[in-house]
Amino acid sequence: MGRRIRNGMILVAAGLLGFGVACGGGGQDGGAPPALTQRSETAHLVYHAAPGDGVDEVWEESYIVWLQGALQVTPSGKLQYYKYRDRAHMVALTGKETNGWADTRGNLEFHTIWPKDNHESVHALVLNRLGFPAALFTEGMAVAHSVDLAQGWTSPRWNGEPVHSIAARVRRQGSLPSLDRMLESNGFRQYSDQFSYPLAGSFLRFLIDARGLDPLKSFFAASGYGDGSAAIRQAFQQAYGTSVDSAWADWLAFLDAQP
Ligand SMILES: [Zn+2]
């Protein structure tokens, strides 16, 4: 369907929600931007949208059921899906100029302009139950679960292309950054989302497929978004019993073996 996967964004600073405060900004036609007054629910989600707008609730509900099974976690309540008509609507109501973001307080709230979400909702669930490690792992975790079962995509894709194919191509081109440049959040954020996110998604998908969920969960629980490389390396070593450098080397070898 050519739907672009959004530039998934996660706010670093907590407490910036400011939901519903439009700061005097007008809508496109000069009126006030419509509030998200339409509320509906499915078994695992509550949806908030403006009149005349909405979410593909059947798709989203089945995605969240799949996601909970894939991560073997149960959230503390229903996920809260805040749907905006477009970026102008998002910025008017939240002050965030982006396509989507998840609330880092772990309250299961996420905000997006898309009628189906397989990125911010992952952040929302992971923040609620598993933790908030450095960007390589936080964004990689979201992209590693960007499947679309309705389209038969059971492995993650970025803009419609399998993430392992993207990473293998970048590797062949010799432009894959070193782990040192990607490991800390500040380093990771030096790259555009369109470049770094599918690489992170491929690495996390490989890590989960090769080593399972238990060490991943231990690592997430012991980690913070602002951790320095020494702390990340130590937490990874403790969780996995091997270094992140050797896991990264294993991933590179996996990419080299891709057709
Ligand atoms: Zn994201």
Residues whose N, C-alpha, C, O or C-beta is under 5 A from the ligand:
A	BS01	ZN	G8 M9 I10 E139 A142
